[in-house]
Amino acid sequence: MFISNAYAEAAAGSVQDGFMQYLPLVALVAVFYFLILRPQQKRSKELKAMTEALQRGDEVLTTGGELGRVSKVYEQYVGVELAENLEVIVQKSAIQSVLPKGTIKSIK
């Protein structure tokens, strides 16, 4: 009378509980991928395509802040004319962006 019946308990550590335990980690990795890695890869591809498409006459902005016009294109380097009779040679990776035509004239 004073002793209650003993029932079998559910199996501890079922497969569903194990998956639920790692779900926050999986969600964190997915968020990290979509917010950080994927945009960085996209930006890298765009920058590579831009540097490969450089051609004579393009107006560019270097990472140092100089505005100039591309006068010569080499394999790894670009000749940038900053002013009349002033040309510097920079690495293609130093080109930050290609500006629309006429930008240098509109600034002067």
mmCIF file of the C-alpha atoms, coordinates in Angstrom:
data_MODEL
# 
_entry.id   MODEL 
# 
loop_
_atom_site.group_PDB 
_atom_site.id 
_atom_site.type_symbol 
_atom_site.label_atom_id 
_atom_site.label_alt_id 
_atom_site.label_comp_id 
_atom_site.label_asym_id 
_atom_site.label_entity_id 
_atom_site.label_seq_id 
_atom_site.pdbx_PDB_ins_code 
_atom_site.Cartn_x 
_atom_site.Cartn_y 
_atom_site.Cartn_z 
_atom_site.occupancy 
_atom_site.B_iso_or_equiv 
_atom_site.pdbx_formal_charge 
_atom_site.auth_seq_id 
_atom_site.auth_comp_id 
_atom_site.auth_asym_id 
_atom_site.auth_atom_id 
_atom_site.pdbx_PDB_model_num 
ATOM 1   C CA . MET A 1 1   ? 0.000  0.000  0.000   1.00 0.00 ? 1   MET A CA 1 
ATOM 2   C CA . PHE A 1 2   ? 2.707  2.461  0.831   1.00 0.00 ? 2   PHE A CA 1 
ATOM 3   C CA . ILE A 1 3   ? 4.921  1.371  -2.021  1.00 0.00 ? 3   ILE A CA 1 
ATOM 4   C CA . SER A 1 4   ? 4.127  2.889  -5.438  1.00 0.00 ? 4   SER A CA 1 
ATOM 5   C CA . ASN A 1 5   ? 4.490  1.084  -8.724  1.00 0.00 ? 5   ASN A CA 1 
ATOM 6   C CA . ALA A 1 6   ? 7.789  1.540  -10.584 1.00 0.00 ? 6   ALA A CA 1 
ATOM 7   C CA . TYR A 1 7   ? 7.494  2.526  -14.254 1.00 0.00 ? 7   TYR A CA 1 
ATOM 8   C CA . ALA A 1 8   ? 10.261 2.452  -16.851 1.00 0.00 ? 8   ALA A CA 1 
ATOM 9   C CA . GLU A 1 9   ? 11.647 5.910  -17.614 1.00 0.00 ? 9   GLU A CA 1 
ATOM 10  C CA . ALA A 1 10  ? 12.217 7.232  -21.133 1.00 0.00 ? 10  ALA A CA 1 
ATOM 11  C CA . ALA A 1 11  ? 15.595 6.416  -22.621 1.00 0.00 ? 11  ALA A CA 1 
ATOM 12  C CA . ALA A 1 12  ? 18.060 9.137  -21.716 1.00 0.00 ? 12  ALA A CA 1 
ATOM 13  C CA . GLY A 1 13  ? 20.034 10.825 -24.531 1.00 0.00 ? 13  GLY A CA 1 
ATOM 14  C CA . SER A 1 14  ? 17.808 10.116 -27.482 1.00 0.00 ? 14  SER A CA 1 
ATOM 15  C CA . VAL A 1 15  ? 18.949 11.140 -30.971 1.00 0.00 ? 15  VAL A CA 1 
ATOM 16  C CA . GLN A 1 16  ? 16.572 14.099 -31.129 1.00 0.00 ? 16  GLN A CA 1 
ATOM 17  C CA . ASP A 1 17  ? 17.963 15.540 -27.890 1.00 0.00 ? 17  ASP A CA 1 
ATOM 18  C CA . GLY A 1 18  ? 21.501 15.235 -29.261 1.00 0.00 ? 18  GLY A CA 1 
ATOM 19  C CA . PHE A 1 19  ? 20.598 17.167 -32.415 1.00 0.00 ? 19  PHE A CA 1 
ATOM 20  C CA . MET A 1 20  ? 18.804 19.874 -30.477 1.00 0.00 ? 20  MET A CA 1 
ATOM 21  C CA . GLN A 1 21  ? 21.897 20.297 -28.358 1.00 0.00 ? 21  GLN A CA 1 
ATOM 22  C CA . TYR A 1 22  ? 23.978 21.290 -31.429 1.00 0.00 ? 22  TYR A CA 1 
ATOM 23  C CA . LEU A 1 23  ? 21.275 23.375 -33.153 1.00 0.00 ? 23  LEU A CA 1 
ATOM 24  C CA . PRO A 1 24  ? 22.459 26.745 -31.716 1.00 0.00 ? 24  PRO A CA 1 
ATOM 25  C CA . LEU A 1 25  ? 26.003 26.024 -32.923 1.00 0.00 ? 25  LEU A CA 1 
ATOM 26  C CA . VAL A 1 26  ? 24.758 25.168 -36.429 1.00 0.00 ? 26  VAL A CA 1 
ATOM 27  C CA . ALA A 1 27  ? 22.652 28.352 -36.478 1.00 0.00 ? 27  ALA A CA 1 
ATOM 28  C CA . LEU A 1 28  ? 25.650 30.436 -35.383 1.00 0.00 ? 28  LEU A CA 1 
ATOM 29  C CA . VAL A 1 29  ? 27.813 28.999 -38.182 1.00 0.00 ? 29  VAL A CA 1 
ATOM 30  C CA . ALA A 1 30  ? 25.065 29.710 -40.743 1.00 0.00 ? 30  ALA A CA 1 
ATOM 31  C CA . VAL A 1 31  ? 24.699 33.316 -39.576 1.00 0.00 ? 31  VAL A CA 1 
ATOM 32  C CA . PHE A 1 32  ? 28.492 33.769 -39.639 1.00 0.00 ? 32  PHE A CA 1 
ATOM 33  C CA . TYR A 1 33  ? 28.619 32.458 -43.208 1.00 0.00 ? 33  TYR A CA 1 
ATOM 34  C CA . PHE A 1 34  ? 25.812 34.644 -44.576 1.00 0.00 ? 34  PHE A CA 1 
ATOM 35  C CA . LEU A 1 35  ? 26.786 37.842 -42.766 1.00 0.00 ? 35  LEU A CA 1 
ATOM 36  C CA . ILE A 1 36  ? 30.588 37.730 -43.007 1.00 0.00 ? 36  ILE A CA 1 
ATOM 37  C CA . LEU A 1 37  ? 32.097 35.124 -45.347 1.00 0.00 ? 37  LEU A CA 1 
ATOM 38  C CA . ARG A 1 38  ? 29.706 35.306 -48.293 1.00 0.00 ? 38  ARG A CA 1 
ATOM 39  C CA . PRO A 1 39  ? 29.795 39.121 -48.711 1.00 0.00 ? 39  PRO A CA 1 
ATOM 40  C CA . GLN A 1 40  ? 33.585 39.101 -48.391 1.00 0.00 ? 40  GLN A CA 1 
ATOM 41  C CA . GLN A 1 41  ? 33.901 36.475 -51.128 1.00 0.00 ? 41  GLN A CA 1 
ATOM 42  C CA . LYS A 1 42  ? 31.566 38.495 -53.353 1.00 0.00 ? 42  LYS A CA 1 
ATOM 43  C CA . ARG A 1 43  ? 33.610 41.679 -52.800 1.00 0.00 ? 43  ARG A CA 1 
ATOM 44  C CA . SER A 1 44  ? 36.829 39.787 -53.559 1.00 0.00 ? 44  SER A CA 1 
ATOM 45  C CA . LYS A 1 45  ? 35.432 38.483 -56.869 1.00 0.00 ? 45  LYS A CA 1 
ATOM 46  C CA . GLU A 1 46  ? 34.269 41.981 -57.867 1.00 0.00 ? 46  GLU A CA 1 
ATOM 47  C CA . LEU A 1 47  ? 37.679 43.476 -57.057 1.00 0.00 ? 47  LEU A CA 1 
ATOM 48  C CA . LYS A 1 48  ? 39.480 40.793 -59.055 1.00 0.00 ? 48  LYS A CA 1 
ATOM 49  C CA . ALA A 1 49  ? 37.202 41.330 -62.058 1.00 0.00 ? 49  ALA A CA 1 
ATOM 50  C CA . MET A 1 50  ? 37.744 45.100 -61.841 1.00 0.00 ? 50  MET A CA 1 
ATOM 51  C CA . THR A 1 51  ? 41.532 44.811 -61.789 1.00 0.00 ? 51  THR A CA 1 
ATOM 52  C CA . GLU A 1 52  ? 41.531 42.385 -64.715 1.00 0.00 ? 52  GLU A CA 1 
ATOM 53  C CA . ALA A 1 53  ? 39.306 44.717 -66.751 1.00 0.00 ? 53  ALA A CA 1 
ATOM 54  C CA . LEU A 1 54  ? 41.555 47.782 -66.318 1.00 0.00 ? 54  LEU A CA 1 
ATOM 55  C CA . GLN A 1 55  ? 42.407 49.409 -69.610 1.00 0.00 ? 55  GLN A CA 1 
ATOM 56  C CA . ARG A 1 56  ? 44.143 52.521 -70.890 1.00 0.00 ? 56  ARG A CA 1 
ATOM 57  C CA . GLY A 1 57  ? 42.106 55.682 -70.293 1.00 0.00 ? 57  GLY A CA 1 
ATOM 58  C CA . ASP A 1 58  ? 40.218 54.492 -67.198 1.00 0.00 ? 58  ASP A CA 1 
ATOM 59  C CA . GLU A 1 59  ? 40.064 56.978 -64.342 1.00 0.00 ? 59  GLU A CA 1 
ATOM 60  C CA . VAL A 1 60  ? 41.007 55.300 -61.076 1.00 0.00 ? 60  VAL A CA 1 
ATOM 61  C CA . LEU A 1 61  ? 41.328 55.952 -57.358 1.00 0.00 ? 61  LEU A CA 1 
ATOM 62  C CA . THR A 1 62  ? 44.234 54.259 -55.581 1.00 0.00 ? 62  THR A CA 1 
ATOM 63  C CA . THR A 1 63  ? 44.225 53.052 -51.990 1.00 0.00 ? 63  THR A CA 1 
ATOM 64  C CA . GLY A 1 64  ? 46.566 55.953 -51.201 1.00 0.00 ? 64  GLY A CA 1 
ATOM 65  C CA . GLY A 1 65  ? 43.893 58.422 -52.326 1.00 0.00 ? 65  GLY A CA 1 
ATOM 66  C CA . GLU A 1 66  ? 45.428 59.540 -55.625 1.00 0.00 ? 66  GLU A CA 1 
ATOM 67  C CA . LEU A 1 67  ? 43.164 60.169 -58.610 1.00 0.00 ? 67  LEU A CA 1 
ATOM 68  C CA . GLY A 1 68  ? 44.623 59.460 -62.020 1.00 0.00 ? 68  GLY A CA 1 
ATOM 69  C CA . ARG A 1 69  ? 44.153 58.081 -65.486 1.00 0.00 ? 69  ARG A CA 1 
ATOM 70  C CA . VAL A 1 70  ? 45.545 54.707 -66.520 1.00 0.00 ? 70  VAL A CA 1 
ATOM 71  C CA . SER A 1 71  ? 48.223 55.212 -69.168 1.00 0.00 ? 71  SER A CA 1 
ATOM 72  C CA . LYS A 1 72  ? 49.841 51.767 -69.321 1.00 0.00 ? 72  LYS A CA 1 
ATOM 73  C CA . VAL A 1 73  ? 48.703 48.318 -68.229 1.00 0.00 ? 73  VAL A CA 1 
ATOM 74  C CA . TYR A 1 74  ? 51.201 45.604 -67.370 1.00 0.00 ? 74  TYR A CA 1 
ATOM 75  C CA . GLU A 1 75  ? 50.631 42.110 -66.017 1.00 0.00 ? 75  GLU A CA 1 
ATOM 76  C CA . GLN A 1 76  ? 50.905 43.002 -62.309 1.00 0.00 ? 76  GLN A CA 1 
ATOM 77  C CA . TYR A 1 77  ? 51.283 46.796 -62.497 1.00 0.00 ? 77  TYR A CA 1 
ATOM 78  C CA . VAL A 1 78  ? 49.500 49.819 -63.908 1.00 0.00 ? 78  VAL A CA 1 
ATOM 79  C CA . GLY A 1 79  ? 50.966 53.142 -65.015 1.00 0.00 ? 79  GLY A CA 1 
ATOM 80  C CA . VAL A 1 80  ? 48.781 55.928 -63.599 1.00 0.00 ? 80  VAL A CA 1 
ATOM 81  C CA . GLU A 1 81  ? 49.108 59.473 -64.885 1.00 0.00 ? 81  GLU A CA 1 
ATOM 82  C CA . LEU A 1 82  ? 48.452 61.793 -61.938 1.00 0.00 ? 82  LEU A CA 1 
ATOM 83  C CA . ALA A 1 83  ? 49.207 65.034 -63.825 1.00 0.00 ? 83  ALA A CA 1 
ATOM 84  C CA . GLU A 1 84  ? 50.835 66.053 -67.092 1.00 0.00 ? 84  GLU A CA 1 
ATOM 85  C CA . ASN A 1 85  ? 54.314 64.538 -67.308 1.00 0.00 ? 85  ASN A CA 1 
ATOM 86  C CA . LEU A 1 86  ? 53.834 62.775 -63.948 1.00 0.00 ? 86  LEU A CA 1 
ATOM 87  C CA . GLU A 1 87  ? 53.280 59.054 -64.148 1.00 0.00 ? 87  GLU A CA 1 
ATOM 88  C CA . VAL A 1 88  ? 53.591 56.556 -61.321 1.00 0.00 ? 88  VAL A CA 1 
ATOM 89  C CA . ILE A 1 89  ? 53.553 52.799 -61.530 1.00 0.00 ? 89  ILE A CA 1 
ATOM 90  C CA . VAL A 1 90  ? 51.411 51.034 -58.940 1.00 0.00 ? 90  VAL A CA 1 
ATOM 91  C CA . GLN A 1 91  ? 50.364 47.458 -58.350 1.00 0.00 ? 91  GLN A CA 1 
ATOM 92  C CA . LYS A 1 92  ? 46.973 46.502 -59.697 1.00 0.00 ? 92  LYS A CA 1 
ATOM 93  C CA . SER A 1 93  ? 45.936 45.556 -56.179 1.00 0.00 ? 93  SER A CA 1 
ATOM 94  C CA . ALA A 1 94  ? 46.473 49.209 -55.146 1.00 0.00 ? 94  ALA A CA 1 
ATOM 95  C CA . ILE A 1 95  ? 43.599 50.322 -57.369 1.00 0.00 ? 95  ILE A CA 1 
ATOM 96  C CA . GLN A 1 96  ? 40.612 50.830 -55.089 1.00 0.00 ? 96  GLN A CA 1 
ATOM 97  C CA . SER A 1 97  ? 37.969 51.723 -57.665 1.00 0.00 ? 97  SER A CA 1 
ATOM 98  C CA . VAL A 1 98  ? 37.392 52.703 -61.269 1.00 0.00 ? 98  VAL A CA 1 
ATOM 99  C CA . LEU A 1 99  ? 35.660 56.075 -61.513 1.00 0.00 ? 99  LEU A CA 1 
ATOM 100 C CA . PRO A 1 100 ? 33.153 57.188 -64.157 1.00 0.00 ? 100 PRO A CA 1 
ATOM 101 C CA . LYS A 1 101 ? 34.620 59.017 -67.147 1.00 0.00 ? 101 LYS A CA 1 
ATOM 102 C CA . GLY A 1 102 ? 34.983 62.752 -66.559 1.00 0.00 ? 102 GLY A CA 1 
ATOM 103 C CA . THR A 1 103 ? 35.358 62.558 -62.785 1.00 0.00 ? 103 THR A CA 1 
ATOM 104 C CA . ILE A 1 104 ? 38.833 64.112 -62.764 1.00 0.00 ? 104 ILE A CA 1 
ATOM 105 C CA . LYS A 1 105 ? 37.695 67.049 -64.951 1.00 0.00 ? 105 LYS A CA 1 
ATOM 106 C CA . SER A 1 106 ? 34.696 67.708 -62.727 1.00 0.00 ? 106 SER A CA 1 
ATOM 107 C CA . ILE A 1 107 ? 36.926 67.887 -59.623 1.00 0.00 ? 107 ILE A CA 1 
ATOM 108 C CA . LYS A 1 108 ? 39.534 70.280 -61.085 1.00 0.00 ? 108 LYS A CA 1 
# 
